[in-house]
Amino acid sequence: RVLFSLPPAFSSLLRILVDVQEEMGEGQKISVFLAKDRFEQHGIMVSQGRLKALLQELTSNRIAQYDVAEHALTVMQPRKLRKVLDEVEAQRDGAGAAAATVSSRSSGPRAS
């Protein structure tokens, strides 16, 4: 439910973090600098303010643990998280398609 309420841009960043976590190994710490580099490789520029907000959102929702001393984070249960992200994306796509169908019906030609 938490992931569904977050903006799609957040899901993109989280998906990248899950990829990095799976590469590093479950339970390993990801340097925030490495994460930021990966975001940039995907064409996503993340400001310091946005990065801070992302870290806050991840930790407050228990999606990741942040180690202040090492400036690194650990994504909790990355495989399960990827599955949930896929489900959220499918639901959003389904909701978007349904909304598009409704709006095209209501804006169609009208008989006078």
C-alpha positions in Angstrom: 0.0 0.0 0.0 2.9 2.4 0.8 4.5 1.8 -2.6 1.2 2.4 -4.4 0.8 5.8 -2.7 4.2 7.0 -3.7 4.8 8.8 -7.0 5.9 6.8 -10.1 9.3 8.6 -10.1 10.0 7.2 -6.7 9.3 3.7 -8.0 11.8 4.2 -10.7 14.5 5.2 -8.2 13.6 2.3 -6.0 13.8 -0.1 -8.9 17.3 1.1 -9.6 18.2 0.6 -5.9 16.8 -2.9 -5.9 18.9 -3.7 -9.0 22.1 -2.4 -7.3 21.2 -4.3 -4.1 20.8 -7.5 -6.0 24.2 -7.0 -7.7 25.9 -6.2 -4.4 24.2 -9.1 -2.6 21.4 -9.1 -0.1 22.3 -7.4 3.2 25.3 -5.6 1.7 25.5 -1.8 2.1 25.2 0.4 -1.0 27.2 3.6 -1.0 24.9 6.6 -1.6 27.5 7.8 -4.1 27.2 4.6 -6.0 23.4 4.8 -5.9 23.5 8.4 -7.2 25.9 7.3 -10.0 23.4 4.6 -11.0 20.6 7.1 -11.1 22.6 9.3 -13.4 23.4 6.3 -15.7 19.7 5.9 -16.1 19.3 9.6 -17.0 17.9 10.6 -13.6 19.5 13.6 -11.9 18.9 13.6 -8.2 19.6 16.7 -6.2 20.9 16.6 -2.6 17.4 17.6 -1.4 15.6 15.0 -3.4 18.2 12.4 -2.3 17.6 13.3 1.3 13.9 13.0 0.9 14.3 9.6 -0.8 16.4 8.3 2.0 13.9 9.6 4.5 11.0 7.9 2.7 12.9 4.6 2.4 13.8 4.5 6.1 10.6 5.8 7.5 8.7 3.1 5.5 11.2 0.4 6.5 12.1 -0.2 2.9 15.8 0.4 3.6 18.2 1.0 6.4 20.5 3.9 6.2 23.9 3.9 7.9 24.9 7.6 8.6 28.5 6.8 9.4 29.1 5.0 6.1 26.7 7.1 4.1 25.3 3.9 2.8 22.0 2.1 2.7 20.7 -1.5 2.6 17.5 -2.3 0.7 15.5 -4.8 2.8 14.1 -7.9 1.0 15.0 -6.8 -2.5 13.4 -9.8 -4.3 10.1 -9.4 -2.5 10.3 -5.6 -3.1 10.8 -6.1 -6.8 7.7 -8.4 -6.9 5.7 -5.7 -5.1 7.0 -3.0 -7.4 5.9 -5.1 -10.4 2.4 -5.5 -9.0 2.1 -1.8 -8.2 3.2 -1.0 -11.8 0.7 -3.5 -13.2 -2.1 -1.9 -11.1 -1.1 1.6 -12.2 -1.0 0.5 -15.8 -4.5 -1.1 -15.4 -5.9 2.0 -13.7 -4.4 4.2 -16.3 -5.9 2.2 -19.2 -9.3 2.1 -17.5 -9.2 5.9 -17.0 -8.2 6.4 -20.7 -11.1 4.3 -21.8 -13.6 6.2 -19.7 -12.2 9.6 -20.9 -12.3 8.6 -24.5 -15.9 7.5 -24.2 -17.0 10.7 -22.5 -15.2 12.9 -25.1 -16.4 11.0 -28.1 -18.8 12.4 -30.8 -22.3 13.2 -29.5 -25.5 12.9 -31.4 -27.6 16.1 -31.4 
